[in-house]
Amino acid sequence: MLTRRHLRIKIMQLLYAYEQGAITDTVALEKALRQSLEATFRAYVYNLYLLQEITRYVYQEADKQQNKFLASEEERQVSTRIAENPLILALLDDEAFAKKVKHEKLSNYGHGDIIKTCFKNLIASEEYQEYINKVNPRLNDHKNIIAHL
């Protein structure tokens, strides 16, 4: 999957080629730009999908830690605060988004390693530790942790 940076570069290359006269067919340019924009939207949906799956993973990890036989008290203290983020909860309840994920067949790909890595990086970050320690996080705090993730 293309990253946003690669997509921006591709779009800029197309526009530059058009300006320099290398592309004279405006229909071809429009088609190429449309494909790039569609790829950008798919990348956006994929990122939102990963947020959704990380949230599900948080619950799985918390449940696994709670059910460990010889887990220390610290190991059992997995915070589910990110899964209670109102922005992510709204995403989980969004039927249009669920349809888009199904249409793009995102759940057909193996994302387990990416999700696990994102989760581990998240819980190890200073930003997340500050977020879970806030008594009453504000909407801006919820937005910031998503941006961090």
C-alpha positions as CSV (number, residue, x, y, z in Angstrom):
1,M,0.0,0.0,0.0
2,L,1.3,3.4,-0.9
3,T,2.0,5.9,1.9
4,R,0.8,9.5,1.9
5,R,4.2,10.7,1.0
6,H,4.5,8.5,-2.0
7,L,1.0,9.6,-3.2
8,R,1.9,13.2,-2.8
9,I,5.1,12.7,-4.8
10,K,3.2,10.9,-7.5
11,I,0.6,13.6,-7.8
12,M,3.3,16.3,-7.9
13,Q,5.2,14.3,-10.6
14,L,2.0,14.1,-12.7
15,L,1.3,17.8,-12.4
16,Y,5.0,18.7,-13.1
17,A,4.9,16.4,-16.2
18,Y,1.8,18.2,-17.4
19,E,3.3,21.6,-16.8
20,Q,6.4,20.7,-18.7
21,G,4.5,19.4,-21.7
22,A,5.5,15.7,-21.1
23,I,1.8,14.9,-20.7
24,T,-0.4,16.6,-23.3
25,D,-3.5,14.4,-22.9
26,T,-5.7,16.0,-20.3
27,V,-7.9,12.9,-20.2
28,A,-4.9,10.7,-19.3
29,L,-3.8,13.3,-16.7
30,E,-7.3,13.4,-15.1
31,K,-7.4,9.6,-15.0
32,A,-4.0,9.4,-13.3
33,L,-4.9,12.1,-10.8
34,R,-8.2,10.4,-10.0
35,Q,-6.4,7.1,-9.4
36,S,-4.0,8.8,-7.1
37,L,-6.8,10.5,-5.2
38,E,-8.6,7.2,-4.9
39,A,-5.4,5.5,-3.6
40,T,-5.1,8.3,-1.0
41,F,-8.6,7.7,0.2
42,R,-8.0,4.0,0.4
43,A,-4.9,4.7,2.5
44,Y,-7.0,6.9,4.8
45,V,-9.6,4.2,5.2
46,Y,-6.8,1.7,5.9
47,N,-5.4,3.9,8.7
48,L,-8.8,4.2,10.3
49,Y,-9.2,0.5,10.0
50,L,-6.0,0.0,11.9
51,L,-7.2,2.3,14.7
52,Q,-10.3,0.1,14.9
53,E,-8.3,-3.1,15.0
54,I,-5.8,-1.8,17.6
55,T,-8.8,-1.0,19.8
56,R,-10.0,-4.6,19.5
57,Y,-6.5,-5.8,20.2
58,V,-6.4,-3.7,23.4
59,Y,-9.4,-5.6,24.7
60,Q,-7.9,-8.9,23.7
61,E,-4.7,-8.1,25.4
62,A,-6.4,-6.8,28.6
63,D,-8.5,-10.0,28.7
64,K,-5.4,-12.2,28.2
65,Q,-3.5,-10.4,31.0
66,Q,-6.4,-10.7,33.4
67,N,-6.7,-14.4,32.8
68,K,-3.0,-15.2,33.2
69,F,-2.5,-17.6,36.1
70,L,0.8,-16.2,37.5
71,A,0.5,-12.6,36.2
72,S,1.9,-9.9,38.5
73,E,-0.4,-7.0,39.5
74,E,1.4,-4.7,37.1
75,E,0.9,-7.2,34.2
76,R,-2.8,-7.2,34.9
77,Q,-3.1,-3.4,34.7
78,V,-3.6,-3.1,31.0
79,S,-5.3,0.2,30.3
80,T,-8.2,0.1,27.9
81,R,-8.4,3.9,27.8
82,I,-7.6,4.0,24.0
83,A,-10.5,1.7,23.4
84,E,-12.8,4.1,25.3
85,N,-11.8,7.0,23.2
86,P,-15.0,8.6,22.0
87,L,-13.6,9.2,18.5
88,I,-12.7,5.6,18.0
89,L,-16.0,4.5,19.5
90,A,-17.8,6.6,16.9
91,L,-15.7,4.9,14.2
92,L,-16.7,1.5,15.6
93,D,-20.4,2.4,15.4
94,D,-20.2,3.9,11.9
95,E,-22.1,1.7,9.5
96,A,-20.9,3.5,6.4
97,F,-17.3,2.9,7.5
98,A,-18.0,-0.8,8.2
99,K,-19.4,-1.1,4.7
100,K,-16.3,0.7,3.2
101,V,-14.0,-1.7,5.1
102,K,-16.0,-4.7,3.8
103,H,-16.0,-3.2,0.3
104,E,-12.2,-2.7,0.4
105,K,-11.8,-6.2,1.9
106,L,-9.4,-4.9,4.5
107,S,-10.2,-7.7,6.9
108,N,-8.9,-10.3,4.4
109,Y,-5.3,-9.2,4.8
110,G,-3.1,-10.4,7.7
111,H,-2.6,-7.3,9.8
112,G,-1.8,-9.1,13.1
113,D,1.9,-8.1,13.2
114,I,1.3,-4.5,12.3
115,I,-1.4,-4.2,15.0
116,K,0.7,-5.9,17.6
117,T,3.6,-3.6,16.8
118,C,1.5,-0.5,16.9
119,F,0.0,-1.6,20.2
120,K,3.4,-2.2,21.8
121,N,4.8,1.1,20.5
122,L,1.7,2.9,21.8
123,I,1.8,1.5,25.4
124,A,5.5,2.2,25.6
125,S,5.2,5.8,24.5
126,E,5.3,8.7,26.9
127,E,2.3,10.3,25.2
128,Y,0.1,7.3,26.0
129,Q,1.2,7.1,29.6
130,E,0.2,10.7,30.0
131,Y,-3.1,10.0,28.3
132,I,-4.1,7.0,30.5
133,N,-3.1,8.9,33.6
134,K,-5.5,11.8,32.9
135,V,-8.5,11.7,35.2
136,N,-10.9,13.4,32.7
137,P,-9.3,13.6,29.3
138,R,-10.7,16.3,27.0
139,L,-11.7,16.0,23.4
140,N,-8.3,17.5,22.4
141,D,-6.5,14.8,24.5
142,H,-8.5,12.1,22.6
143,K,-7.6,13.7,19.3
144,N,-3.9,14.0,20.2
145,I,-3.5,10.4,21.1
146,I,-5.1,9.3,17.8
147,A,-2.7,11.6,16.0
148,H,0.2,10.1,17.9
149,L,-1.0,6.6,17.1
